[in-house]
Amino acid sequence: MTYTLSINDFGNNTVVSDAYTVEIKQGITPGYYEDFATKPTGWHSFGENDSWEWGVPTSGPESALTGDNVYATNLSGDYSSNTNATLVMPPMDLPEGDVFLKITSWHNFEKSSSGTDWDSGHVVVSTDMKDWEEIHLFSGISNGWEDTILDLSEYSGRVYIGFKASSDGSVNRPGLYIDNVDLFDASRYEDDEEAPVINHEAPSEAYEGTKLHLQAEVTDNVRINKVELHYKDSQDEWTEVDAEQLTGGLESGNFAAVIPGDALEGESITYRWYAKDYNENETFTEEYSVEINEAITVGYFQDFESSPSGWYSFGENDSWAWAYLLQVQEQAASGEKVYATNLGGDYDSSMRATLLCLLLNSRRRSLFEAKELA
């Protein structure tokens, strides 16, 4: 494409620039990868209080995950108040079929303790650069650099992807930092023949009527697709529970699942883990059998001097731990050991984690509650 610039003033004087030639490229297709080592072609931003920039970060994560450069809402500080700005990738020409976009990012946006997103980041998609649809939300504070895979299979032809930052009129944070962007299709998985690997340590015991929270580490050479926990019900049939990923990325992570309390009856509970990847390679763990004990009754006492049986924690950014206090000049009220949100420092940002005690025997608990109510 060739163009010139023509300027005419009120004296009817006209000047015409030299001719400029710009190469016209097709949209990007699966196989496109950008690590921002050099300033990327075809990326641009627009909007109110637009501070999107490419370069070396000195705020937020303070460094790129790989190489030196990132694209960020602000390389050296916080985003502005009343921001409504979008960073747009080069236009995509997508084929019909399975297409995915992998994004490696870090984010920190203002979020209230009740869960309200005062500020946030978004991945948005459009087919005309006018109407945008949100397909992913960046909320609160990320757990370091994180991988996100978005399924674009419902789109084909010319598609635009944007990264939108939105803020209110006060309290600004570092915002959104993007390192690697990878557009790919299902052919990436076709040669994969390795099944995921599951590592799990079974608890020594469980308690009647009490939910059994379990976790497992799962790794795959390409990408994990699904993780499940299977347990045997009262009819000796397998029941499946979807596991939730707590930490990690696409190839590895810590997964959690819960066996409901009403399934814990009798002498023991039997369960196993299951995982598969995106080329349908799958694996089962061995079957674990855990003894079921009766719930505690009134008179139970725990001083935490030995590892407490039946106590467990779960939730986001869970740092509950049992052992010696590691903070200088701190000690337990009695003995040497405690359960704490963090034995050696502060609890994590955006922590929403619960430590649970054993369940009281239901008959005794009902008597206790009745006395309290009286």
Summary of the structure (lengths in Angstrom):
residues: 374
radius of gyration: 27.2
end to end distance: 85.4
largest distance: 99.3
contacts: 1055
relative contact order: 0.12
helix: 5%
strand: 44%
